[in-house]
């Protein structure tokens, strides 16, 4: 019986929440595209873009902590 190995998963994220930067929008996806053939047993995911409404709500809650 052959066992099917489950792919490892790696999720990459960035600390830049808003769109508009080449690093988040272009460079990171390009790097991941280059890495995928080198690591076929790893599912490389990019957690981008952020849901801006969720980001705004999170930041608003943080601000109210200090009000």
WORA-V184208 format. One record per backbone hydrogen bond with DSSP energy under -0.5 kcal/mol. NH is the residue of the N-H (numbers start at 0). CO is the residue of the C=O. E is the energy in kcal/mol with one decimal. If there is no record, write none. Layout:
nh/co/e
NH/CO/E
NH/CO/E
This chain:
nh/co/e
4/2/-0.7
7/40/-2.2
9/42/-2.7
11/9/-0.6
11/44/-3.2
16/14/-0.8
24/20/-2.3
25/21/-2.4
26/21/-2.4
27/22/-2.4
29/25/-2.2
30/26/-2.5
31/27/-2.5
32/28/-2.3
33/29/-1.8
34/30/-1.9
35/31/-2.0
36/32/-0.6
37/34/-0.6
38/34/-1.4
38/35/-0.6
39/36/-0.5
41/38/-1.9
42/7/-3.8
43/41/-0.9
44/9/-3.1
44/42/-0.6
46/11/-3.0
46/44/-0.5
47/45/-2.1
51/49/-0.8
54/50/-2.1
55/51/-2.5
56/52/-2.4
57/53/-2.4
58/54/-2.6
59/55/-2.5
60/56/-2.2
61/57/-2.0
62/58/-2.2
63/59/-2.0
64/60/-1.1
64/61/-0.5
65/62/-1.6
66/63/-1.1
